[in-house]
Amino acid sequence: MVSGVDGEVTIERRFRGPAESGNGGYACGVLARFLDAEAVEVTLRQPPPLDRALAVEASDGRATMHDGDALIAEAAHGELELELPSPVGVEEATAAWRGSPLRDDHPFPECFVCGPARCGGDGFCVTCGPLDGIDAVAAPWRVDDSPPLEGGSVAPELIWSVLDCPGGIATMLIPDVGVAVLGRMVAHIDRPIVPGAACVAMGWPIERDGRKLHAGSAIFSEDGEPVARARATWIELRD
């Protein structure tokens, strides 16, 4: 995919979040690639459809994704102001993953990032669980060579994907919150990720504004250095 030009993209079923639509972070990352900026803000207008060509137009620092006449997402240069928490180690993140209630009861079990039905090489198995003594969730991400690579590194839209789910799971720490879906995300990738890396994904709630839930997320290297970060707005679904 070439940034800054018009074109078409297809979100393969492999990269679904809900059973019949693309993972929100993945769709955001795909569109973000059409803009040349350190941080890109993407707003999802509709669930990203699977397995069909979506038209992308990019000009003047903005990009849109359409399914026919329907606007799926729009992107623009963004600014990311986000205070990161102290990172936890792989061992602590693994303990949080083991204790995640989502491993047994997940609203989107087929999500390729965090769905428990997609473990074992089919998905990433980043099913975050709550951390002891901190208002955050975490899980390890042991990067193998199964995801698409570019120049030996994990494709950027996959990093956006792994930034997506921890923030959504973190919103579940907010009292009385139901199921929520991604509405907007602004992300920045600090450095590439290569197969064989042992990373830690973390998410934390920031605030609630009615049905809008704001959360932060980050990916850290095994030695605690930030690899990527994001701030997202999630929308709580109506009953």
C-alpha positions as CSV (number, residue, x, y, z in Angstrom):
1,M,0.0,0.0,0.0
2,V,1.3,3.4,-0.9
3,S,0.6,6.4,1.3
4,G,-0.9,9.6,0.1
5,V,-2.6,8.2,-3.0
6,D,-6.1,7.1,-3.9
7,G,-6.8,3.4,-4.1
8,E,-8.7,0.4,-2.8
9,V,-8.3,-1.7,0.3
10,T,-9.9,-5.0,1.3
11,I,-10.2,-6.0,5.0
12,E,-9.9,-9.8,4.9
13,R,-12.1,-11.9,7.2
14,R,-9.0,-13.0,9.0
15,F,-8.8,-9.5,10.5
16,R,-12.3,-9.3,11.9
17,G,-13.2,-8.0,15.3
18,P,-16.9,-8.7,15.6
19,A,-17.9,-11.7,13.6
20,E,-19.0,-9.8,10.6
21,S,-16.9,-6.6,10.5
22,G,-13.2,-5.7,10.7
23,N,-11.3,-5.1,13.8
24,G,-11.6,-1.3,14.4
25,G,-8.0,-0.7,15.1
26,Y,-7.0,-2.6,12.0
27,A,-9.4,-0.6,9.8
28,C,-8.0,2.6,11.3
29,G,-4.4,1.5,10.7
30,V,-5.2,0.7,7.1
31,L,-6.6,4.1,6.4
32,A,-3.9,5.9,8.4
33,R,-1.2,4.5,6.1
34,F,-2.5,6.9,3.4
35,L,-1.3,9.9,5.4
36,D,2.2,10.9,6.1
37,A,2.1,12.1,9.7
38,E,3.7,11.1,13.0
39,A,0.2,10.7,14.6
40,V,-3.0,10.1,12.7
41,E,-6.6,10.4,14.0
42,V,-9.2,8.1,12.5
43,T,-12.9,8.2,13.0
44,L,-15.0,5.1,12.3
45,R,-18.5,6.0,10.9
46,Q,-19.8,2.5,10.3
47,P,-18.5,-1.1,11.0
48,P,-15.8,-1.9,8.4
49,P,-17.1,-4.5,6.0
50,L,-15.2,-7.6,5.2
51,D,-13.9,-9.2,2.0
52,R,-14.8,-6.5,-0.5
53,A,-13.0,-3.6,-2.0
54,L,-13.3,-0.3,-0.2
55,A,-12.5,2.9,-2.0
56,V,-9.9,5.3,-0.4
57,E,-9.4,8.9,-1.4
58,A,-6.5,10.9,0.1
59,S,-5.6,14.6,-0.3
60,D,-4.6,17.7,1.7
61,G,-3.8,15.8,4.9
62,R,-7.1,13.9,4.9
63,A,-8.3,10.5,3.8
64,T,-11.7,8.7,3.6
65,M,-12.8,5.1,3.1
66,H,-16.1,4.3,1.4
67,D,-18.1,1.3,0.7
68,G,-20.0,2.5,-2.3
69,D,-21.8,5.7,-1.1
70,A,-21.4,4.8,2.5
71,L,-18.6,6.5,4.5
72,I,-16.8,3.9,6.6
73,A,-14.0,6.0,8.1
74,E,-12.2,9.3,7.8
75,A,-8.6,10.2,8.8
76,A,-6.6,13.4,9.4
77,H,-3.3,14.4,10.9
78,G,-3.7,14.3,14.7
79,E,-2.0,15.2,17.9
80,L,-1.5,12.6,20.7
81,E,-1.3,13.9,24.2
82,L,-1.1,10.9,26.5
83,E,0.6,10.2,29.8
84,L,1.8,6.6,29.8
85,P,1.7,4.4,33.0
86,S,4.7,2.6,34.3
87,P,5.1,-0.5,32.2
88,V,4.7,-4.0,33.7
89,G,6.9,-6.9,32.8
90,V,6.0,-9.9,30.6
91,E,5.6,-12.1,33.7
92,E,3.1,-9.7,35.3
93,A,1.3,-9.2,32.0
94,T,1.0,-13.0,31.6
95,A,-0.5,-13.3,35.1
96,A,-3.1,-10.6,34.1
97,W,-3.8,-12.5,30.9
98,R,-4.3,-15.8,32.8
99,G,-6.8,-14.1,35.1
100,S,-8.8,-12.3,32.4
101,P,-12.5,-13.0,32.6
102,L,-12.7,-12.5,28.9
103,R,-11.0,-15.8,28.2
104,D,-14.3,-17.5,29.3
105,D,-16.9,-14.8,28.4
106,H,-16.0,-12.4,25.5
107,P,-18.4,-10.2,23.6
108,F,-16.4,-10.7,20.4
109,P,-14.7,-14.1,20.8
110,E,-13.5,-14.2,17.1
111,C,-11.6,-11.0,17.3
112,F,-8.2,-11.8,15.8
113,V,-6.4,-9.6,18.4
114,C,-8.0,-10.5,21.7
115,G,-10.6,-13.2,21.0
116,P,-10.1,-16.4,22.9
117,A,-11.4,-18.4,20.0
118,R,-8.5,-17.2,17.8
119,C,-5.5,-18.4,19.8
120,G,-3.0,-20.9,18.7
121,G,-1.5,-19.1,15.7
122,D,-4.7,-18.0,14.1
123,G,-4.9,-14.8,16.2
124,F,-2.7,-12.8,18.6
125,C,-4.3,-13.9,21.8
126,V,-3.8,-10.5,23.5
127,T,-6.7,-11.1,25.9
128,C,-5.9,-8.5,28.5
129,G,-6.8,-8.9,32.1
130,P,-6.8,-6.6,35.1
131,L,-3.5,-5.8,36.9
132,D,-3.2,-5.9,40.7
133,G,-2.9,-2.5,42.4
134,I,-3.3,-0.4,39.2
135,D,-6.3,0.7,37.2
136,A,-5.2,-0.9,34.0
137,V,-5.2,-4.2,32.0
138,A,-2.4,-6.0,30.3
139,A,-1.4,-9.0,28.3
140,P,1.8,-10.3,26.6
141,W,2.1,-10.2,22.9
142,R,4.6,-12.7,21.7
143,V,5.2,-11.8,18.1
144,D,5.7,-14.7,15.6
145,D,6.1,-14.6,11.9
146,S,2.5,-15.3,11.0
147,P,1.3,-11.6,10.6
148,P,2.0,-9.8,7.4
149,L,5.5,-8.3,7.5
150,E,7.1,-5.3,5.6
151,G,10.8,-5.1,5.4
152,G,11.0,-7.7,8.2
153,S,8.8,-5.7,10.6
154,V,5.1,-6.2,11.5
155,A,2.8,-4.2,9.2
156,P,1.7,-0.9,10.9
157,E,-2.0,-1.6,10.7
158,L,-1.4,-4.7,12.9
159,I,0.3,-2.5,15.6
160,W,-2.8,-0.3,15.4
161,S,-4.9,-3.5,16.0
162,V,-3.0,-4.4,19.1
163,L,-3.4,-0.8,20.4
164,D,-7.1,-1.1,19.9
165,C,-8.3,-4.0,22.1
166,P,-6.5,-3.1,25.4
167,G,-8.2,0.3,25.4
168,G,-11.6,-1.3,24.8
169,I,-11.0,-3.9,27.5
170,A,-9.9,-1.2,29.9
171,T,-13.3,0.6,29.5
172,M,-14.8,-2.4,31.2
173,L,-13.1,-1.3,34.4
174,I,-15.4,1.7,34.4
175,P,-18.4,0.8,36.7
176,D,-21.7,-0.1,34.9
177,V,-20.2,0.0,31.4
178,G,-21.7,-2.4,28.8
179,V,-20.3,-3.5,25.5
180,A,-18.6,-0.7,23.6
181,V,-17.2,-0.4,20.1
182,L,-14.3,1.8,18.8
183,G,-15.4,5.2,17.6
184,R,-12.2,7.2,17.2
185,M,-8.5,6.5,17.6
186,V,-5.3,8.6,17.4
187,A,-2.1,6.6,17.4
188,H,1.6,7.0,17.1
189,I,4.2,4.2,16.4
190,D,7.5,4.9,18.1
191,R,9.5,2.1,16.5
192,P,9.0,-1.1,14.4
193,I,8.3,-4.5,15.9
194,V,10.0,-7.6,14.5
195,P,9.1,-11.3,14.8
196,G,10.5,-12.9,17.9
197,A,9.8,-9.8,20.1
198,A,8.2,-10.2,23.5
199,C,6.0,-7.2,24.0
200,V,3.4,-6.1,26.6
201,A,0.1,-4.5,25.7
202,M,-1.5,-2.3,28.3
203,G,-4.8,-0.3,28.4
204,W,-6.3,2.0,30.9
205,P,-9.5,4.0,31.3
206,I,-9.3,7.8,31.2
207,E,-12.8,9.2,31.6
208,R,-16.4,8.7,30.8
209,D,-18.7,11.2,29.1
210,G,-22.1,9.6,28.8
211,R,-21.9,6.8,26.3
212,K,-18.4,8.0,25.2
213,L,-15.6,6.1,27.0
214,H,-12.0,7.4,26.7
215,A,-9.1,5.1,27.1
216,G,-5.4,5.0,26.5
217,S,-3.3,2.1,25.3
218,A,0.4,1.3,24.7
219,I,2.7,-1.4,23.6
220,F,6.0,-1.8,25.5
221,S,9.1,-3.8,24.6
222,E,10.3,-6.5,26.9
223,D,12.7,-3.9,28.5
224,G,9.9,-1.5,29.1
225,E,10.5,0.9,26.3
226,P,7.4,2.3,24.5
227,V,6.8,0.9,21.0
228,A,3.5,2.5,20.2
229,R,0.7,4.4,21.9
230,A,-2.9,5.5,21.3
231,R,-5.8,7.3,22.8
232,A,-9.3,6.1,21.8
233,T,-13.0,7.0,22.2
234,W,-15.3,4.0,22.6
235,I,-19.0,4.2,22.2
236,E,-21.2,2.1,24.6
237,L,-23.8,0.2,22.6
238,R,-27.5,0.8,23.5
239,D,-29.3,-2.2,24.9
